[in-house]
């Protein structure tokens, strides 16, 4: 078996372990948390990530299959899966005592939040290419939101906010061509 298929199977084993509640290091086929995808090929060659209202979703590009990474998943498993899928460890990790939450930030603009060592929320901002499976993300316009989804818009101290089910976000203005600047779900630390 070549290295690439072996890594794909390792990623799938880890994702399945997370989805089924099996510890990330169970079994000989599970990928250790310290392993990462080789940085000489994009993570999209094997797996990619989509944003969801109830967490994140990992898709295997070679098969199109997917597995959820839901809120409530232990932080160690989330960090292992994201490190593997994104091809790197977080660029920053820390704790926000005001929000009683820990966080990890990747260079692609993804921030994940943990409360009581469980995955509790995510946030993406300007410049991130991460989207929902149907393409909602930073850069989506208000007109596109209105055409594609049942969005509720409100003005707040942050600016022009919107909600779509469990997703929330911030537009640059109330204009029809205003774009999404921030998108989040779950417990995130936002000062109002």
N, C-alpha and C positions, 0 to 999 in steps of 0.2 A: 504494500500500500504506500502511495507517495505521501509526502509531508502535508500537502494541501488537503486531500480528503481526510487525513487523520485529524487535522486541526478542525475541519468542519464537523466531524463526528464528535470531537471533544467539546466544541461549542454547543452542539445540539444536546449532548449529555448533560452539560452544565445547565443549559436553559431548561431542559426537562426536569432536572433535579430541583431547580428553583420552583418551577410550576407545580411540581408534585410534593413539595415540602421536604425533599430529601436533602440532607446536608451536602454542601458543595464538594466536600472531599470524600464522599461515600463512593465506594467502588473503585476499581482500578482504571475505568475509562473516564472518570470525571477529571476535568481540567483543574489543576491546582490554582489557587487564587493568585499565585505569583506569576503564572504564565500569561503572556500577552501575544496577540497576533503580531507577526513580524512587521516592523515599520516600513519595510521595503515594498509592501503592497497595501493598497487601501482596504480598510475593513469592509467596504461595500462589496468586495470580491466574494466574501463568505457570508456576512451577516450585516444587517442594518437595523436601525432603531427608529421607531415611530412613537410619537407622543399620544397619550390617551388620557381621558378624564379620570380613570381609575388607576393610573400608573403609567407604565411604558409597555411597548410590545417589541419583541425581537423577531425579525424575519430572516430566514435563511434564503439568500438570493438564489442558490442553486436549485432549491425545491419549491420555493414560495410558501413553505410552511411557516407558521408563526407560533409564538408562545408569549403569554402575558407575563409581565413583571409587575405584579400588583402592589398597591400600597399595603403595608403590613408585612412585607417580606423582610427578613433579617438584613441588617445593613451589610454584614460581611458578604452575603450572597449577592446583593445588588451591586456592591463594589466589584466583586469578582466578575460578574456577567458584563457590567459596563466596561470594565478594563479590557476584557476580551473583545467585546463587540466594537468598541471605539478604538482599540489598538494602542491605548496608552493608559497609564495611571492618571488619576486626577492631577491637574496642575496645581490645585490648592485644596487643602482640607482644613476645616476649623470648626469653631463652635460660636454660636451667637447666644450669649447668656440671656439677653433680653427676650428672645423668642424660645428659650429652652430647647434649642435644636442644634444639631450638628449638620454640617454640609460638606459637599465635595463638588468642585468645579472643574470642568474639562475645557480645553482650549477651543472646542467647537461651540461654546456658549451655553452648554447644559450645566445647570446647577441642580443637584438632588439634595433633598432635606431628609433628616432622620430624627425621629422623636422616640426616646426610649429604645434606641438601637434598632428601630424598625423604619423602613422606607415610608415617608409620610407626605412627600410632595416633590414637585420638580418645577423648574423655571427656565425659560429660554428668553434671550433678549436680542436686540438689534444685531444683525450680522450672522446670527445662527442659521444654518441651513436645515436644522431639524424641523420636521412638520408632523402633523397627524397623518394617518395613512391616506387621507383624501386631500392632502396638500395645504392645510391650514397651518400657518406659522408666521414668523416675522416677515413683513413685506406684503402679506395679504391685505387687500384694501377693504375699507368699510363696505363698499358696493359689492365686492365679492362675498363678504360675510353675509350680507343681507340676501344675496341671490342664492347662496348655497345652504344656509343654515338659519334656524330660528334664533337669532341673536337678540339679546336685550341690552340696550345701551343706557348708561347713566353717567352723569357728570359727578365727579368726586374731587376731593382734594388732590388726588393724583393726576386728574385730567379726565379724558373721555374713556371710561371703562366699558367693557362688555362682558357678558356671560353667555355661554352656550352649554347648557347642561352643567357638567362638572368642570368645564374649562372656563377660564377667565383671562382677561387680557386688557391691554391698554393701547389705545390708538393715539397717533400723534396729534389729532384734532377731531372735530366733528364733521369735517368735510367728507363728501362721498369718496374722494380719492386718497383720503388719509390712510396710512398703512399701520398695521399692527407693529408696535414697537416691543411689546413684551407679552408673553403668553405663559400661563401657569395653571397648575392644578394641585389640589391637596393642601397640606399645611406648608405654607411658605412664609418667609419673614419679610413682610412689606409694611413699611411705616406710613401711616396715614396722618 
